Amino acid sequence: MRIGKIEEKLLLYKIKKNDREVFVKAYDLYINQLYRFIYFKVGNREEAEDLCSAVFLKTWNYILENSLKEHKTLKALLYKIARNLIIDNYGKNKNKETISLDGDKSVEIIDEKPSAAKVMELKTDLLVLETKLPELKDEYREVIILRFVNELSIKEIAEIIDKPKGNTRVLIFRALKSLKELLGSDEKMNNR
């Protein structure tokens, strides 16, 4: 379920007033898309679930500490916290093997009464994403997930990654170009 900008600002306002029920509602609204974002970044189901829980816990702590003053939207705050936790997680795991997708295809996609063709298309798209995203630079992978998996606007992405909207557009364009080149190189290999 998507909410508008006014509802998003009202939600954040109520959360700033320590309204637990509204925070639970926010959790329900954002958990699936936040989980997808984290899962595609870390590639491991259990790790993504742990990080997702940590994001909401850290957000609630910000609320209790009254540290939400400078944030415009709850969604941007959640994604910023998620990005920082993922970076911290990579730092902790830098001496371990590179994180790769573990073959767990249980990414939840919610769609109202999808057709069989749509389901097949989504499964194919997920397979391509799971095999090709790890080959992209981290910043490219991140903007592709935010834009096309979680369907965030350029403005929201710019706020999350702390870059101007123009730079964000260019970054998304370069990320798509890089992904297209990866897909094109696979097609060339298959046609030989």
N, C-alpha and C positions, 0 to 999 in steps of 0.2 A: 504494500500500500504506500502510495506517495502522498506527501503533504505539501501544501503550498508554502510560499515564503512567509506569509503572515502567520500561518499556523506554526511554522518552525520557530519564528521569533516569540510567539506566545508560549510555546513549549519551553523554550530556553528561559523566558521570564519566570514561569512558574517553577522551573527547576531551581533557579537562583534563589527562590523563596523556600528551598528545602522541601518541596512537595514530593514525597516518596512515591505516591501513586502515579504522578506524572512521569517520574523517572522510570518506573516500571513500564509505563506506556511507551516511553522513548526506547527502552530496551526492546520491546516487542516490535517497534517500528524499524529499528536499525540493525537488529542482530543478524538477519540473513545476509544483507548486503555487506556488512562489516566482516562477517565470517568469510564470505567469498573473497573479499579483498585480501584478507590475511592468508587464507588458504593458498591463493594463487601466488602470494609472495613467498611463503615458507614451504609449501608443497607437502605438508604433513598434517593429517587430520587432527591428531591429538595435540600437536603443537599449536595449530590454529585455534582449537577450542580453548586451550589454556591462555593464549594471548588475547582472545576475544573476551574472556572473563576478566583478565587483567585490565583491559581497556575500560570496561564498565566500572570496575572497582576504583581505578585511578580517577575516572571522571567523577564518581560519587565523592571521593576524597577531596577533589577540587571544589565540589559544591559545599562540603562541610567546612572547608577552609576559607570559603568565600573568595576563591581565586578565579571566578568566571567572568570578571568584569570586562576584560578586553575582548572576549570572544563574541562574534556576531551571530553565529549559528551553532547549534549543538552538533549537527552533522560534521561541520568542519573541525570542531574540537575533537570529536571521536576519531576522525581519520588522522588528525595530527598526532594524537596520543598513540594510535595504532602504528603509525609510521615510526615514531620514536621507540616504541617497544620492539618493533621488528628490527630496527637498527641495533638496539641494545642486545637483542637475542642473537643477531649475527655476530656481534662482538664477543659474546660469551662462547659462541660455537666456532670461533675462527680457527681453533686448533683441530677441530673435527673435520670429517669429510664434507665436501660440498653438498648442500641440501638439494635433493632432487625430488621430483614428484614420485610418490610411492605407489602409484597405480590405483589408489583408492578413488573411485569415480563417484563418491557419494556427495558431490557438491549439489546443494539444494537450489533448484531453479523453480520459482513459483510463477505459474502462468495459468490464467483462467481458461479451462477447457482447451488445451492445445490440440491441434490436429496431429495425426500420425506423421505427416510430412514435417510439421514444425518440430515435433519431438526428435525425429531423425536429424534434422538440420542442427538443432541445439546440441545433440550428442556429438555430431561431427565437429561442430565449432569448438566444443569443450575439448575434444580429443586433440584438435589442432592447437588450441591454446595450451593445453598441458604439455604437448611435445615441443612447441616452438617458443613459448614464453621464457623458459629457463635459458634459452640461447641469447636472449636480448640483454642489453645493459639494464641494470637495476632501475634507473630512472625511466627508461623506455617502457619496461615491463609495468612499472607502477602507473604511469599515465594511461596506458592501454587498459589496464584493469579498472581504473577509476572511471574512464570515459565510456568504455564499451561493455564492461561486465556489470559495473555498478551504475552506469548511465548518469553520471554526475555532469553538471554543466561546466563549461570552461571556467566560469567565474568561481565555482565551488572548488574546482581542481586548483586553480591559481591560489586561492586562499589556503588550501591544504598544503601545497608545496612551497608556499611563500615566494611566488614569482608573479610578475605582472601577467595580465591576461594575454598580451601579445606574445610574450616569451613562452607561455603555456601552449598557445596554439602552435607555435613553431615546434616545440618539443613533441607534441602529439603528432604533427605532420612527419617529423623525422622518425618517430617511433613506428608509425604505420609504414613508412617507406622501408625501414629496416626489416620489419616483419614481412612485408611483401617480397623483399629480396630473399629472405630466408625461405619463404614459400616457393618462390620462383626457382631457387637453386634445387629444391626437392623435385620440382616438376622436370627440370632438365635432367636430373639423375635418373628419374623414372622413364624418361623417353629415350634413353640410350640403349 
